Amino acid sequence: MTNIGSQAFSGCKNLAEIRYEGDMAAWCGIDGLANVMTRGVSLYIDGEPLGSELTIPDSVTSVKYGTFLGCTGLTSVVVGDNVTSISEGAFSGCSSLESITLPFVGNNADGTSAGLFGYIFGATEYVGGTTVKQVYNNRESVYCIPSRLHSVTLTGGNIPQGAFYGCSMLTSVNMPETLADIGSYAFSDCTGLTSVTIPDSVTSIGNYAFNRCYKLVEVYNKSSLNITAGSSSYGDVGYYAKNVYTEENGSRFTDTSDGYRFFYDGTNGYFMGYYGEATDITLPDSFSAYDGTKVNTYEIYQYAFYCNTALTSVVIPDYVTSISDYTFYNCSGLTSVTIGSSVAVIGDYAFENCTGLTSVTIPDSVTSIGDWAFLDCTGLTSVYYTGDIAGWCGISFVDSYANPLRYAGNLYIDGQLVGDVVIPDSVTEINAYAFLGCTGLTAVYYAGDIAGWCGISFGDSSANPLCYAGNLYIDGQIVEDLVIPDSVTEIKAYAFYNCTGLTSVTIPDSVTSIGDYAFV
């Protein structure tokens, strides 16, 4: 059999198994396989199941359209060196693909488009992978990349424009020593790359070839190109680099036996990512650097756990000083995070879309939480803070999605749910969004007097716990008939915002300024 006609198996909705009596070479030569293959079908070749690891033999010269379409069980593919043609859609829907070895990338020997990951022109979506759009020569290219692809080995050819654009899980790229050109945008948005080796055969790297490769901190440059750290030349390959070396043994990475990768720049240590199989992990207290230095404190680098949906719990030790941007972005399986007592900064988008997260503990060492840090953490029910109310009031929440209370509602201090919140008289400023979403509040007690309360600077309405509690108590008494003392010259903005217990207010002549929304 060499051809399967259009709609030959149309309507076979329950088709779950295909058995082919020939060998792999013959299977790859059949035209029209897209008319029978479908997502999740079990394929048997010569009586054997396809399995998770596929090797296309050297006797094969072409892979047709739809040959392995929908083979969701495939995790590894090795394409023989004699293959000169791969049709569009050959591996479409292979959503579990983790590694692939290819004799070439881009156009086939006859000039037609090679559909390594099933990319097509003009589409807006495609089954099985991550969709990334790019406009080039007024044509919209859509690269449908398997969401788990982390390793690519190339045995020949050059790398054309956009070949691996948006492969966010890609951590390893092995380039052939015959490689001459790396095209524009070839590895753009490959946020999982931490290091890359440029072969000595490379003579050109196109514009933005490594643009937005935020974790690419190390480059082994074997070529004659003058690649320098921090430079946007040669496709940004060195833009994010902290180490560019040209000799063997120049790497500054440390890879532990249990899957942790660290980087040491001679002064600071960084945790770069986890590549083990465990889902419940505790980060190491320290690591030994490339030069033997024992590094006792380190930062979690940006994108460290980016899109690791298998991760369920993480314990961050006391030796970690910061959690950088996008650290746990889209870790949707994450349910529990314990943050150590030395973390001062939680970066932008750090926990965005961690929909499985139910509770988070914020240590009293935290001073700042960045933009959208907890955006779409819709599963949160509890926020635990290891400091006191004064410390919580002093945290800088950059925007309304920086505060996990927006979704959680319940704030716990010293292990106790905060219902009646006591604001000490030492507090003179409460930062914006401090109590946003804290619906569990029932009353606000202030340890000072009326004058002191009038002088507190509230960053916005949600900085004032009255926005949910309603009732203010001073000196143990609910504030109903409010008399502002003559010592007060200014009533700050939001001072009595939503103070529902108020029935009357007396303001003396000494007051010259009343801030916005002071009595709303």
N, C-alpha and C positions, 0 to 999 in steps of 0.2 A: 504493500500500500504506500502510495506517495502523495495522495491528496485526499482531503476531507472537504466536501462541498459546503457551501453556505447554508447555515441553519439545519445541518444534517441531524443534529440532536436537539433541535428546538422543542421546547416544552418538556424536556426530561428534567423536571424540577428536583426530583429525588435522586439524581445521579450522584453517587458517593464514591465510586470506585472505577478506575480504568485500568485494564490489563492489556499490555502490549507484548506480543510474543517475540518481537525482534530485539535487537540490541540498542544501546544508547545512540550509536552512530546513525542507525536507521531512523530512530525516533526523531532525532534532530533534523532529518532531511524531509520530514512530512510537511507539506503545505496545508494550511487551513486548520491547524490545531487549536487556534483561538475559537473555532466553532464548537469545540467539544470541551476544552478545559474550562474550569470554573473555580472560584475561590473555595479552598478547603477540600477539593477532591483528592482521593488517595490514588496515587499513580504507581503501577507496578510495571517494571521493565524486565522482560525475560524471566518472569516469575518472582522477581525480587522487589520489595518496596523501595521507593525512591530514597526514603530516609531523610536525614538532616544534612548530610554531607554529599555533595555532588561533584564529580569530576567528569568533565567533557573530554573524551579521548582525543589524541592528536590526529586521529583519522578523520575527525570532523572538520570541515572547512567553513560551514555556515550554521547559524542557529536561527530558525525561522520565527516569524511573528507568533506569539502565544505559546511557544514551545513549553515553557514552564509557568505559564500564567496561573496565578492563584495558588501556587505551591507554598502554602503558608508554613509548612513544616521545615522548609529549607533554611539552614543557618549558615552554611558554608558552600561556596561555589568556586571551583577552579576550572577556568576555561583554557583548553589546550592551545598551544602556541601556533597551531596551523589554522586556527579560525580567522578568517579574513572578513566575515560578514555576520553581524548580529542585527536582526531586524527589530524595529520598534516594537516594544511590548513583550520582548522575549522573556523577561523576568518580572513583568508587571504583577503586582499583588503579592510578591514574595516578602511579606511584611515582617518576617522573622529573620531575614538575612542579616548576618552579623559580619561576615568577612567574604571578600571576593578577590580572586586573582585573575587578571586580565592581560591579554597580549597587546591590547591597544585600548584607547579611549577616544570617543568621538566618531568621526566619519569612517565608514567602511572603506575597503580598498577601491570599491567602485564609485565612491563619492556619496553614497546614500547615507542617511542618518543612522547611527548605531543606537539602538534602544536599550542600553544597558540596564536602566532602571525604569524603562517604559515611559520615557518622556515623550511628549507629543506637542505639536504646535497648536495654539489657539484654544486649548482646553482650560477649564477652570478648576477641575478636580479629577482625581483618579484614585481608584481603589488601592489600598495597601500601604501607603507611605505618607511622607510629609510633602506637602505641595509648596513649592517655592516659585514665584513668578519673576521673570526677568525680561525686560524689553530690549531687543537688539535688532537694528536695521528695520525698525517698525514692525517687528514680529514678536509676539509674546511667547516666550519659551516657558513651559511648565515642567519642572523637574520633579518627578514623583519618586522620592528617595525612600528606601526602606528605613523605618524609624529606628532600627537597632544597628544599622551598619556602623561598625567601629573600626574595621581594618580593611585596607585596600592594598593589594600588591600588584604592581604593573611590571610586566616583563618586556615591554617594548612600546614603540610609538611615542608621540608627544602628548601633552595634556592640553586640550582645546579650551576655548572660553567656556566658563561656567560648568565645567565637567562635574565638579562635586559641590557646586553652590548649595549652601544650606544644609550640608551633612553635619548636623549639630552633634551627633554621637560619634563622629569619626575621631579616633584617638591615635591611629597609626596609619601612616602612608609610606610604603616602600617604593621608591622610584627607581627605574632602571638606570644603569650607568651609561646607557646610550641616549638618555633623554636630553634634548636640546632646548625645547621651548615649553614654558608653562604659561598658558593663556590667561587673558584677563578674567578676573572673577573666578578662577579655577577652584579655589578653596575659600572663597568669600563666605563668611558666616559659619565657618567650621569651628564653632565655639568650644569643641572638645579637644582640639589640638593643643598640646602643651609643648611639643618639640617637632622639628622637621629637619631632615637632612637634604641639602641641595647638592646633587651629584656634580662631579667635576666637569661633566659634559654639558651642563646647562650654560647657555649663552644669553638667554633672555627670559625675563619674567614680566608678564603683562600687567597693566594697570589694575590695581585693587585685587590682585590674585589672592592675597591673604588678608583682605580688608575685614575688619571686625572679628578677627581670630583673637579674642580677648585673652585667652590663656596661653598664647604662643610666646612663652617667656624665654625659649632657648632655640637657637639655630646653629646647626653644624654646617658650616659653609665650606664645601670642598671645591667649589667653583672659583673662577678668577674674578667673579663679580665682587665689587666693594660693598658688601653688606655690613651695615653698622647698626648698633642698637639705637632705637629711637627714631630712625630715619624712615620716611615714607617712600624712599626709592625702592625700585625693584618690587613693585606690587605690595608694599607695606610688610614684606616678610620680616623685617627687623623692627617694625614700629613698636610692638609691645614687648620686644625682647629685653631681658635683663642680662643675657649672656649670649654672645656670638663667638664661636670658637672655630678654629681652622685645623686643629691637630687632634689626633686620637686622644681619648681620655680627658677631654676638656669639659665634659658634662658636669653640671652642678646638681643633678637630680639624685635623689635617694628613693629607691623603690624597695619597700619592705616585702618580706615573704608572704604576708597576709593581705597584700593588695593596696597598700597606701603609697601614694607618691608625694614626696616633699621636694622643695627647692630651697637652696640657701645661696644668697647673693654675696656672702662674706660678712654681712651685718645682720640681716633679717631672715627669718625662716618663714616659709609659706607651705600650707597644705594645699596641694593642687587637685587631688581627686582620689576617688576610691575605685579600684578595679577588681575587687574580690567578688565573691558570690554571696556573702552573708547579707542579710537584710536588717538585722539588729546589730548595730556597731557602736563601739566606743573608741573615739579617736585616741591615738597614743599620747602619753604625757610629754614625750620628747622624741627626738630622732638624731641619728648620727649623720652628719653632713658628709659631703664628698671628700673633704679634707680631714675627716676624723673629729671635727668639732661636735660636741654634744650640744644640740640646740634645745633649750628648755622652754622657750616661749615661741609662739608662732601665730601667724594670721591665717584665717581660712580665705583662700584666694577666690576671686570672682568666678562664678560658674562651676564651683567645685563639684557639686552634686546635680548639676543642671539636668532636669528631665529624667532623673533616676526614679522611675515609677515603682521599682521593686523595693525600694528602701522603706522600712516601716518604723524604725526608731533609731535615734542618734543621741549619744551622750557626748557633749563637748566638755573636755576637761578644763580645770581652772587655769591651765597654762596657755589657753587661747585668748588672744587680745582683741580680735575683731572678727565679725562675720561680714564678708564683703558682698557686693552687688550680685544679685541673681544666684546666690549660693544654693538655695533649695528650690529654685524656680521650677514649678510644675512637678514637684515630687508628690504626686497625688496620693500615693500609698502611705505617705508619712503620717503617723498618728501621734507620735510622741517625740519631743525634743527637750533635752535637758541642757541648758546653757550654763557654762562654768562662770565662776565668780570674777574673772578678769576681763570679760568681754565688755568693751566700752561702747562700741559702735555696731549697730545692725544696719547693713547697707540697703540701698535701693532695691526693691523687688525681691528681697532676700527670701521671702516665703510665699511669694505670689503663687496663687493657684494650688496651694497645698490643701486641697479640699478635704482630705482625710484627717487633717490635724484637729484634734479635739481640745487639747489644752497646751499651754506654753508657760514656761517659767522664765521670768525676766529677772536677772540678778540686779542687785542694787548698784553694780558697777556700770550699768548701761546709762549713758548720758544722751545718746541720740539714736533715733530710729528713722530710716530714710524713706524716700518716696515709695508709696505703694508696697511697702514691705510686707503687708499682710492682705493685699488685695485678693478677693475671692477665697479667702480661708473660711468658707461658709460653714464648716463643721465645728468651728471653735465654740466651746461652751464655757470655758474657764481660763482666766489669766491669773497666774500666781506670781507675786512680786516678793523678793526676799528682803527688800528694804522697808522703810516706813512711808507714811503718806507724804511727808515733806520731800522725800526722795522721788516719789512718783510724780509729784507736782513739778519737779525740776527737769524731768525728761523732755528733751526736744523732739516732738513728733512733727516730722517735716510736713506731712499732710494728713488728711482725715483717714487714709488707708494705712497709715503707719502705726496706728494704735489697734492692737488686736481686740480691744474691748468693743470695737465697732461691731464685731460679729459675736463675741463671747458673752457680752452683757455683764458677766459676774467677775468681780475683782476680789482676789484673796490676798490678804497681807498677814504674814506670820501664820499662814495656814487657815485663817479665819475669813469667812465671807464678809466683805465690807457692806454693811447695810446702813448703819449710823456712822458716818465718816466724821472724824475729829481732825480739824485743821489747826495745827499749832500756831501760836502767835508769831513764831519765827518766820513763817512763810509770808513773803511780801510779793511773790509773783507765782502765778500758776500758768504754765505754758499752754498754748492752744491745743485743743483736742484731748486734753488730759483725761476727761471723764466721758468722752464721746461714746455713746452706746451703753454706758454703765447703768442699765435699767434696774439693777438690784438695789440702788440707793433709796433709803427711806427718810433720812434726816441728816442735816449738816450741823455739827457742833463746832463752834469757833472758840479757841482757848483765850483769845484776847477780848478787846472791847469793840464797841461800834466804830470808833475812830479808826482802829486798826483794820477792821473789815473794809471800811470805805477806801482805805489806801492800798488794798491788794490790786495788783495789775493782773487782770485776766486776759489771756491771749485771744479768746473768743468766747462765745456763749457756752460751748461745751467744756471750757476750762473751769467754769463755775459748777461745782457739784449740785447746786440748786436747780440746774436745768432738768434734773431728774428727781431730786429729793423733794423739792418744793418748800420744805420747812427749815428755817434757820433758827438755831438756838445759840444764844450768847449768855454766858454766865449761868448756864443751865436753864434759861428761860426762853420760851419760844418768842420770836420777834413778831409782834402783831402791831402794836402802836409804836411805830419807830420815831424816835426823837434823835436827830443828828446833833451831836454836841458842838459848842461854839469853837472848839479847837480844830474842827474840820474845815478846810478851805476847798477841798476837791473830793468829789465822789467819782471814783474810777468807773470806766465803762464796764457794763455787765454786773455791777456790784450786787444788785438785788434782782437779777434776771430770774424770772419764774419763781420769785419768793411768794408763793401762793398764800402764805399765812398772813401777809400784811393786810391790815385794815385801814391804817392811817399813817401819814408821814409828815413830820415837822422838820423843815429845813431852815437853819438860821441864816442871818445875813452874812456870816463869815464865809459861806460857801460861794465861790466865784465860778466854779466849773462843775458841770455834771456830764459825765461821759456818755457815749452812745449806749443806748439800750439799758441804761442803769436800772430802770424800773419797769422794763417790759415784762 
